[in-house]
């Protein structure tokens, strides 16, 4: 593999964007998207990308399981695990009281306010996005698997007498149960 292809592999690993990687390697911006796509179709480039990603995963110890666990921590988060509220407002729990799973779901916390008020604000990571990614991983959103077979599609929709929504809720509930 020549130097430009090696550079493309390195650049592709930065953001997994073939067009951007091609531009950074010196291909013209007008043709970068097509060039990047064509480069990824090459067997030697695909193999180099796979190998480099495996090396990176080993080095960083980031696995698909770990990513899914983190998405589950966000997707199944509950604001009551990090705060309490009532007639007098919202009170954040002490960081010592908050579990690691609950803390992982917190995007940011703001304590303090203007003119002597004690405003407390908290934002959790995007729960809906995390659940969508988990559902996609589980194949719950992949309707293409039934494409071209209407009978199988209908069977998939009424699997065990459940609609798509009920099926998704049942799978999510099963994932949320502590082991």
C-alpha positions in Angstrom: 0.0 0.0 0.0 1.5 3.3 -1.0 1.9 6.3 1.3 -1.3 8.2 0.2 -3.5 5.2 1.0 -1.8 4.8 4.4 -2.5 8.4 5.1 -6.1 8.0 4.0 -6.5 5.1 6.6 -5.0 7.3 9.3 -7.2 10.2 8.4 -10.3 8.0 8.1 -9.8 6.8 11.7 -10.0 10.4 12.9 -13.7 10.8 12.3 -14.7 7.8 10.1 -15.7 10.2 7.4 -14.3 9.1 4.0 -14.9 12.4 2.2 -13.1 14.4 4.9 -10.3 11.9 5.1 -9.8 12.2 1.3 -9.8 16.0 1.5 -7.2 15.9 4.2 -5.1 13.6 2.1 -5.0 16.1 -0.7 -7.8 14.9 -3.0 -9.8 17.8 -4.6 -12.8 18.8 -2.5 -15.1 18.4 -5.5 -14.3 14.7 -5.9 -13.4 13.9 -2.2 -16.7 12.1 -1.4 -16.5 9.9 -4.5 -12.8 9.2 -4.0 -13.2 8.4 -0.3 -16.0 6.0 -1.1 -14.0 4.3 -3.8 -11.0 4.0 -1.5 -13.1 2.3 1.2 -14.2 -0.3 -1.4 -10.6 -1.4 -1.9 -9.9 -4.6 -0.1 -6.5 -3.5 1.0 -7.8 -0.3 2.4 -10.7 -2.0 4.2 -8.3 -4.5 5.7 -6.0 -1.7 6.9 -8.9 0.2 8.4 -10.2 -3.0 10.2 -6.7 -3.7 11.5 -6.1 -0.1 12.6 -9.5 -0.1 14.4 -8.7 -3.4 16.1 -5.4 -2.0 17.3 -7.0 1.2 18.5 -9.8 -0.8 20.3 -7.1 -2.9 22.1 -5.1 0.1 23.0 -8.1 2.1 24.4 -9.9 -1.0 25.7 -13.1 0.3 24.1 -15.3 -2.5 23.0 -18.8 -2.7 21.5 -20.0 -4.2 24.8 -18.6 -1.2 26.7 -20.3 1.3 24.4 -23.6 -0.5 24.7 -23.3 -0.5 28.5 -22.7 3.2 28.4 -25.7 3.8 26.1 -27.8 1.7 28.5 -26.7 3.8 31.4 -27.9 6.9 29.6 -31.0 5.3 28.0 -32.3 3.9 31.3 -31.4 6.9 33.4 -33.9 8.4 35.9 -33.7 11.9 37.1 -34.8 10.8 40.6 -31.5 9.0 41.0 -29.7 12.4 41.0 -32.2 14.9 42.3 -35.3 15.3 44.4 -38.1 17.8 44.0 -41.1 19.1 45.8 -43.1 22.2 46.6 -39.9 24.1 47.5 -38.1 23.3 44.2 -35.3 20.9 43.0 -32.5 19.7 45.2 -29.5 17.9 43.8 -28.3 14.8 45.6 -24.7 14.9 46.9 -22.2 13.4 44.5 -21.4 10.8 47.1 -25.0 9.6 47.0 -25.2 9.2 43.3 -24.3 5.9 41.8 -21.8 5.5 39.0 -24.6 4.6 36.6 -26.6 7.6 37.5 -23.6 9.9 37.3 -22.8 8.6 33.8 -26.2 9.9 32.6 -25.5 13.5 33.8 -24.4 15.9 31.0 -23.9 19.0 33.3 -24.8 20.5 36.6 -25.1 24.2 37.5 -25.3 25.3 41.1 -25.7 28.9 42.2 -27.8 31.8 40.9 -28.1 35.5 40.9 -28.9 37.8 43.8 -28.7 35.3 46.5 -30.9 32.6 44.9 -29.7 29.0 45.0 -30.6 27.9 41.5 -29.7 24.3 40.7 -29.9 23.0 37.2 -29.1 19.6 35.8 -29.2 18.2 32.3 -29.0 14.5 31.5 -27.6 13.2 28.3 -30.1 12.6 25.4 -32.0 9.6 26.6 -34.1 9.3 23.4 -31.0 9.2 21.3 -29.4 6.5 23.5 -32.6 4.4 23.3 -32.7 4.9 19.5 -29.1 3.7 19.2 -29.8 0.7 21.4 -33.0 -0.2 19.5 -31.1 0.1 16.2 -28.4 -2.2 17.6 -31.0 -4.8 18.6 -32.6 -4.6 15.1 -35.8 -3.2 16.4 -35.7 -0.4 13.8 -34.5 -2.4 10.9 -37.7 -2.9 8.8 -35.6 -3.8 5.7 -35.1 -7.3 7.0 -38.7 -8.0 6.0 -38.5 -6.2 2.7 -39.8 -8.2 -0.3 -41.7 -10.7 1.8 -45.1 -9.2 2.8 -46.1 -12.3 4.7 -42.9 -12.3 6.8 -43.3 -8.6 7.4 -46.9 -9.0 8.7 -45.6 -11.9 10.8 -42.9 -9.7 12.2 -45.4 -6.9 13.0 -47.7 -9.2 14.9 -45.1 -11.4 16.5 -46.6 -12.9 19.6 -49.6 -10.6 19.2 -47.6 -7.5 19.8 -47.4 -4.4 17.7 -44.1 -2.7 17.0 -44.5 -0.3 20.0 -45.3 -3.1 22.4 -42.4 -5.2 21.1 -40.0 -2.3 21.6 -41.3 -1.6 25.1 -41.0 -5.3 26.0 -37.4 -5.5 24.8 -36.4 -2.2 26.5 -38.0 -3.4 29.8 -36.0 -6.7 29.5 -32.8 -4.7 29.1 -33.6 -2.4 32.0 -34.0 -5.3 34.5 -30.9 -5.6 36.7 -29.1 -8.9 36.4 
